[in-house]
Amino acid sequence: MTWQYKLFSFEGRITRLDYWLYHLGIVFGVFLLALIAGLVGTAMSGHDGENPALVVGGVALVICLWPLWAVSVKRCHDREKSGWWVLGWTVGGAIPYIGFLISLWSLVELGFLDGTQGPNEYGPSPKGIGNSQLSDVFS
């Protein structure tokens, strides 16, 4: 599975390690883009009050949402859950007071709990468990 497939496709399954590496990489990339946009925006902002950093930062965030969702959906698939859970967690995370609990739940669900052992309806195990033809012969 290529990195392009992992970042842009909503099909298949990924391991917790892949989830953490891609998720943290995307967040770090957004942070760097926002930092650069802020520095450039500060240097470019004139007396007219316009700051291009907000526009650049907003565009970077929107562009990075797709890979974040794609990685999260594949992790849901590994947990044998529909990818629609990601939409629910995204919307629910914006609810005042309980949004923190919803975000914490999604973090535990996607980042810490193990996926389904062997193949499931979303594809073969990303760890290779139960994917070989020999396991079918001996089961």
N, C-alpha and C positions, 0 to 999 in steps of 0.2 A: 504494500500500500504506500503510495507516494505521499509526500507532504502536501501536494496540491489537493489530492483526494481527501486527506484528513482535514484540511482547512476549509474546503469549499463544498464538499459533498455532505448531504444529510443521510446517507445510507451507510450501513455497516456498523461495526463495533470497534472500539479502541480500549486499550488498557488504562488503568489508573495512572501509570507512569506517563503515557502519551498525553493523557488529559492534563496532568500537571505541567508537563513541559510546554505544551502548546498554549495552554491557558495563561501560564505565567509569562511566556514569551510574548504573547499578544498584549497583555497588560503592560509589560515593560516597554514594548514598542509604542503603545499609546502614550505612555508617560514621556518617552523621549520625544515623540512628535509634539506633544503639548508643551514640553519644555522649549523645544526649538521654536515652535510657533509663538510662545510667549516672548522669547528673546527677540525674534524677528519683529513681532508686533510692537514691542516696546521701542525698538529702534526706529520703526517706520511710523509709529503713531505721531501725528502732528498736533497742532493746536486745534484742529477741528474736532477732536474727541473721538475719531474713528480708530478702532483697534482691530486690525485684521487677525489678531491671534484668536479671537473668539470664533471667527468664521473657520479658520484653519483647524482649530482644535475640535470644533463641532463636526466638521467634515471627516476628520480622522476618526473620531469616535463612531460615527455612523458607518464608515467603511469597515471598522474593526468589529462591529457587532455581528456581521455575517460569519466570520471565522469562529468567534466565540460561541455563537449559537450552534454552528456545525459540529464543533468539538463536543459541546454539551449534549447535543442530540445523539451523537454516536455513543457517548458514555451512558445515556439513558438506555439506548438499545442494548448495551452490554449488561445492564441491570434488568433487562427484559421489561422495559417500560416504553411507552410511546414517547416520541419526541415532542409531543404536544405539552408534556410536563414542563419543558423549558419555557414555553410561552407563559404558562401559568405562573412559574417561578419568577419570570421577568416582570410580569404585571403585578404579581403579589408582592414582590420586593419593593414596589413603590408605594405600598399602603403604609400610611403612618402608623407607628408603634408596632404593628405585627409584621411589617416588612422585614425587620431584622431577623425575626424568628424563621420566616420563610426562606430568607437568604441563607441562614445557618443550616436549615434542613437540607437545602439543595447542595450546599457545600459538603455535608456529611454524606448525602446520598451519592453524589457524583465523585467526590474526591477521596472518600475513605472506605466505603463499602465495596466488597469484592463483586465482580460480575458473575453472571451465570456460568457455571462450569459446563463446558461443551457447547455444541451449537444450539442456537435458539431460533426463533422465527425471524430474527434480524440478520442472521448470518452465522458463519463459523466463529469459534472462539478466537479472539485475538491472541490468546496465549498458546494456541495450538492444542488445547486440551480436547480430546475426543474428535479431532479432525482427521486422523489418519484412517486409512482403510483397515489397518490391522486391528484397531479397536473395535471395528464392526465384526471382524472375524471371531474375536475372542469374547464378545459380549453375548 
